[in-house]
Amino acid sequence: MNATIDKLKGNWNIVKGKLKQEYANLTDDDLTYTEGQEDELLGRIQRKAGKAKSEIKRFIDSL
């Protein structure tokens, strides 16, 4: 998951915008990022988007 964490840390505003485009039902609260809580963030996205965590990681890594 290191690549995913690096993406989250380095380009969060870009990643956040792309996630909102891909999964329109995500809110700003769903996408609140706190360093060190990447798994919690991915879990929130997973629940709201109805996708597997691995699929979300792949999407973020592809950005």
MDTraj code that builds the backbone (N, CA, C; nanometers):
import mdtraj as md
import numpy as np

residues = "MET ASN ALA THR ILE ASP LYS LEU LYS GLY ASN TRP ASN ILE VAL LYS GLY LYS LEU LYS GLN GLU TYR ALA ASN LEU THR ASP ASP ASP LEU THR TYR THR GLU GLY GLN GLU ASP GLU LEU LEU GLY ARG ILE GLN ARG LYS ALA GLY LYS ALA LYS SER GLU ILE LYS ARG PHE ILE ASP SER LEU".split()
xyz = np.array([
    [0.0824, -0.1194, 0.0000],
    [0.0000, 0.0000, 0.0000],
    [0.0866, 0.1254, 0.0000],
    [0.2153, 0.1143, -0.0029],
    [0.3017, 0.2313, 0.0026],
    [0.2761, 0.3289, -0.1101],
    [0.2520, 0.2790, -0.2305],
    [0.2243, 0.3685, -0.3425],
    [0.0956, 0.4468, -0.3174],
    [-0.0036, 0.3817, -0.2626],
    [-0.1299, 0.4493, -0.2319],
    [-0.1081, 0.5577, -0.1274],
    [-0.0349, 0.5264, -0.0228],
    [-0.0076, 0.6246, 0.0834],
    [0.0726, 0.7409, 0.0281],
    [0.1713, 0.7137, -0.0564],
    [0.2500, 0.8210, -0.1174],
    [0.1618, 0.9133, -0.1997],
    [0.0691, 0.8564, -0.2749],
    [-0.0245, 0.9378, -0.3541],
    [-0.1105, 1.0243, -0.2626],
    [-0.1599, 0.9647, -0.1543],
    [-0.2451, 1.0394, -0.0629],
    [-0.1694, 1.1558, -0.0002],
    [-0.0481, 1.1327, 0.0400],
    [0.0313, 1.2369, 0.1053],
    [0.0730, 1.3460, 0.0084],
    [0.1163, 1.3055, -0.1111],
    [0.1759, 1.4013, -0.2033],
    [0.0786, 1.4856, -0.2819],
    [-0.0324, 1.4299, -0.3223],
    [-0.1242, 1.4989, -0.4120],
    [-0.2679, 1.4887, -0.3640],
    [-0.2909, 1.5101, -0.2371],
    [-0.4222, 1.4828, -0.1815],
    [-0.5331, 1.5606, -0.2503],
    [-0.5145, 1.6881, -0.2793],
    [-0.6222, 1.7663, -0.3406],
    [-0.6589, 1.7124, -0.4781],
    [-0.5601, 1.6678, -0.5543],
    [-0.5865, 1.6093, -0.6858],
    [-0.6583, 1.4761, -0.6704],
    [-0.6072, 1.3915, -0.5814],
    [-0.6680, 1.2602, -0.5573],
    [-0.8119, 1.2782, -0.5099],
    [-0.8344, 1.3717, -0.4193],
    [-0.9682, 1.3975, -0.3656],
    [-1.0648, 1.4357, -0.4780],
    [-1.0220, 1.5242, -0.5663],
    [-1.1064, 1.5655, -0.6780],
    [-1.1392, 1.4496, -0.7710],
    [-1.0401, 1.3662, -0.8000],
    [-1.0615, 1.2509, -0.8883],
    [-1.1552, 1.1489, -0.8238],
    [-1.1404, 1.1279, -0.6931],
    [-1.2302, 1.0361, -0.6226],
    [-1.3741, 1.0861, -0.6273],
    [-1.3928, 1.2179, -0.6103],
    [-1.5275, 1.2742, -0.6148],
    [-1.5872, 1.2628, -0.7543],
    [-1.5027, 1.2723, -0.8577],
    [-1.5514, 1.2541, -0.9947],
    [-1.5920, 1.1089, -1.0187],
    [-1.5092, 1.0173, -0.9730],
    [-1.5340, 0.8742, -0.9962],
    [-1.6504, 0.8220, -0.9125],
    [-1.6582, 0.8655, -0.7880],
    [-1.7610, 0.8185, -0.6947],
    [-1.8376, 0.9413, -0.6452],
    [-1.9373, 0.9822, -0.7214],
    [-2.0073, 1.1091, -0.6999],
    [-2.0747, 1.1206, -0.5634],
    [-2.1041, 1.0094, -0.4985],
    [-2.1744, 1.0165, -0.3697],
    [-2.0812, 1.0420, -0.2511],
    [-1.9509, 1.0575, -0.2752],
    [-1.8577, 1.0887, -0.1665],
    [-1.8687, 1.2358, -0.1287],
    [-1.8657, 1.2625, 0.0003],
    [-1.8711, 1.4009, 0.0492],
    [-1.7331, 1.4429, 0.0988],
    [-1.7193, 1.5717, 0.1276],
    [-1.5934, 1.6211, 0.1843],
    [-1.5635, 1.5529, 0.3177],
    [-1.6671, 1.5261, 0.3968],
    [-1.6471, 1.4565, 0.5241],
    [-1.5938, 1.3149, 0.5029],
    [-1.6444, 1.2473, 0.3989],
    [-1.5957, 1.1126, 0.3673],
    [-1.4480, 1.1157, 0.3306],
    [-1.4055, 1.2257, 0.2711],
    [-1.2697, 1.2361, 0.2189],
    [-1.1769, 1.3176, 0.3084],
    [-1.2109, 1.3278, 0.4355],
    [-1.1231, 1.3959, 0.5296],
    [-1.0001, 1.3086, 0.5516],
    [-0.8835, 1.3628, 0.5151],
    [-0.7591, 1.2859, 0.5227],
    [-0.6753, 1.3335, 0.6398],
    [-0.6365, 1.2416, 0.7246],
    [-0.5448, 1.2687, 0.8336],
    [-0.4278, 1.1729, 0.8184],
    [-0.3082, 1.2280, 0.8139],
    [-0.1897, 1.1442, 0.7962],
    [-0.1840, 1.0370, 0.9034],
    [-0.1560, 0.9156, 0.8613],
    [-0.1497, 0.8028, 0.9530],
    [-0.2798, 0.7253, 0.9634],
    [-0.3876, 0.7786, 0.9052],
    [-0.5170, 0.7105, 0.9116],
    [-0.5665, 0.6735, 0.7723],
    [-0.4742, 0.6273, 0.6897],
    [-0.5074, 0.5929, 0.5515],
    [-0.6072, 0.4786, 0.5434],
    [-0.5918, 0.3775, 0.6294],
    [-0.6847, 0.2639, 0.6271],
    [-0.8268, 0.3075, 0.6610],
    [-0.8404, 0.3972, 0.7559],
    [-0.9722, 0.4483, 0.7915],
    [-1.0343, 0.5229, 0.6735],
    [-0.9539, 0.6047, 0.6067],
    [-1.0011, 0.6779, 0.4895],
    [-1.0463, 0.5814, 0.3811],
    [-0.9648, 0.4811, 0.3516],
    [-1.0010, 0.3825, 0.2496],
    [-1.1275, 0.3076, 0.2878],
    [-1.1453, 0.2788, 0.4160],
    [-1.2663, 0.2126, 0.4635],
    [-1.3904, 0.2978, 0.4417],
    [-1.3792, 0.4283, 0.4678],
    [-1.4934, 0.5186, 0.4455],
    [-1.5290, 0.5242, 0.2980],
    [-1.4266, 0.5347, 0.2127],
    [-1.4501, 0.5384, 0.0682],
    [-1.5132, 0.4072, 0.0235],
    [-1.4617, 0.2965, 0.0751],
    [-1.5126, 0.1642, 0.0391],
    [-1.6607, 0.1508, 0.0741],
    [-1.6978, 0.1897, 0.1940],
    [-1.8379, 0.1805, 0.2373],
    [-1.9282, 0.2657, 0.1482],
    [-1.8875, 0.3882, 0.1247],
    [-1.9726, 0.4823, 0.0517],
    [-1.9806, 0.4471, -0.0970],
    [-1.8690, 0.4022, -0.1546],
    [-1.8653, 0.3724, -0.2981],
    [-1.9154, 0.2323, -0.3294],
    [-1.9164, 0.1449, -0.2293],
    [-1.9602, 0.0081, -0.2529],
    [-1.8615, -0.0720, -0.3357],
    [-1.7351, -0.0369, -0.3259],
    [-1.6293, -0.1048, -0.4019],
    [-1.5344, -0.1733, -0.3058],
    [-1.4583, -0.2689, -0.3572],
    [-1.3571, -0.3364, -0.2761],
    [-1.2417, -0.2409, -0.2492],
    [-1.1807, -0.2574, -0.1331],
    [-1.0680, -0.1721, -0.0963],
    [-0.9561, -0.1818, -0.2003],
    [-0.9329, -0.3017, -0.2520],
    [-0.8278, -0.3200, -0.3522],
    [-0.8592, -0.2422, -0.4805],
    [-0.9857, -0.2338, -0.5162],
    [-1.0250, -0.1579, -0.6351],
    [-1.0005, -0.0079, -0.6148],
    [-1.0294, 0.0397, -0.4963],
    [-1.0067, 0.1811, -0.4651],
    [-0.8573, 0.2113, -0.4652],
    [-0.7776, 0.1216, -0.4082],
    [-0.6316, 0.1400, -0.4087],
    [-0.5786, 0.1447, -0.5514],
    [-0.6270, 0.0545, -0.6372],
    [-0.5843, 0.0543, -0.7775],
    [-0.6193, 0.1851, -0.8458],
    [-0.7397, 0.2361, -0.8183],
    [-0.7815, 0.3630, -0.8777],
    [-0.6881, 0.4756, -0.8350],
    [-0.6593, 0.4833, -0.7050],
    [-0.5706, 0.5886, -0.6537],
    [-0.4297, 0.5723, -0.7118],
    [-0.3807, 0.4495, -0.7173],
    [-0.2475, 0.4258, -0.7719],
    [-0.2370, 0.4624, -0.9192],
    [-0.3485, 0.4539, -0.9914],
    [-0.3462, 0.4829, -1.1346],
    [-0.3434, 0.6321, -1.1646],
    [-0.3701, 0.7144, -1.0651],
    [-0.3719, 0.8598, -1.0875],
    [-0.2332, 0.9160, -1.1069],
])
top = md.Topology()
chain = top.add_chain()
for i, resn in enumerate(residues, 1):
    res = top.add_residue(resn, chain, resSeq=i)
    for name in ("N", "CA", "C"):
        top.add_atom(name, md.element.get_by_symbol(name[0]), res)
traj = md.Trajectory(xyz[None], top)
